Amino acid sequence: MNMDKKVILTTLVVACLSFHVIGQKLKYKSVFAKLSDKQYEEAYTDLTNFLEANPEHASANLQMAILAEEHLKDCEKAKPYYEKAKRLIDKKELQRNEKYYESYRRRDFRSGKMTVRLSDITTDIDRRIGNCAGS
């Protein structure tokens, strides 16, 4: 009987630990924080893992492209991420996740408000793809 209790207890402990590890799913907010803090090596690893689990995440694709181009100096790696980000980023995405596109924030001359415009992002992506093609 004592042996059965040990087996049950061990099984419960292993199960609890497994659920705890599964519950610690990588969140984009923590990846983006590392990028903002310029922890590029850690961010690259986390971003790679995040994109494996969430390949259709618009901002993650854009950030991976920028990271590959600017910090890894690998335009060939960046291009598919730029193309995917351009396809995924739309007005709805900007409304939901504007905080991830702060680097594109500028003053709208008509309203005087600071905004993020889709056209600014797509123009920048096109420019970056063109720069990569010229390299």
Order of alpha helices (4+ residues) and beta strands (2+ residues): alpha-alpha-alpha-alpha-alpha-alpha-beta-beta-alpha
